[in-house]
Amino acid sequence: MRKIVLYGRPNTFNTVTSGVLSFSDGTIIKVTGSISTSGSTVSLGAGIWASSVRFTTAGTSLSSTSVGLSEIAICTFSFLIFPLLALI
């Protein structure tokens, strides 16, 4: 995995503001800043070799009543491998 793109919900009041990406190889990356519907990219540098990834929400906007993402996209070699639905 070279990068992960997190997509927020399509409304403006249920916004995730921070979270944690946990990879099956033990790597943990903190994500900060509002995650928008146009996507927030997390660059993984040289890449991470893991079979799974989990996103855990750590913070939301004050107006949030329902928390989660609309989509997670995992990319490698600078192109999209497959999108995953966020099951949070």
N, C-alpha and C positions, 0 to 999 in steps of 0.2 A: 504494500500500500504506500502510495506516495503522497496522497492528500485525501481528505475527507471533506465533503461539502454538506453542511447541515442546513436544512430548509425549515423556516418557521411556519407557524400556522398562518392561513390567509387573512386573518383579522388582525387589527391593530391593538387589541386589548389583551390578548393572551400571548405575551412575549416572554420567551426564555432569555434570561440575561447572563446566565453562567451554567456551567456543567462540567462533567468529567467524562473523558473517553477512556475506557479500560479495555486493553487488548489481551488476548489469550496468552501472549508471551510475557505478561506481567507489566508491560509498559502502561503508564498512566499519564494522561495529558489533561491539564486544566484548560477549560475554554471560558473566555470572558468576553463581554460585550454582547449587545442585543443580536439575536439570531433572526435575520430578516427572511421574508418570503423569497427574495432574490438569491439567497444563499450566503452562507458565511463559510469561507474556506479555511481549513486547518491544514497547514503544510506540515508534512512529516519528514522533511529533510531528505536524507538518503533512503528513507523508506523503513517500513516496519513489516516484518514477516510474521504474521499472526493469522490464525484460522477464524477468529471471530473478534468482534468489537461490540462494546456496550456503551451507550450514552446515558448518563445519569444526570437528571436536572438538579442543579444546586441553587438556582435563584430565578425568580420571575419578576415581571413588572408588578407594581402594586395593584393594578386593575385586573390581573389574571384571575380567572375563575376556573379555568380548565388548562392543565399544563401538558405540554408535549411538543413534538416536532411533526411536520407533515411528511418529511422524507430525509433519509440519509443516503448520500451517494459516495461510494468508495471508488477511488481512482488510482490507477497505477500507470507509470510511464507517461504521465500527463494526459491520459484519456480515460474516459469513464468505463469501468468494468461492468457494474450493475447497480441499479438503485435498490435500496432496501426500504421498506415501509417502517416507519418508527412505531414500535410497539411499546409505548411507555405508558 
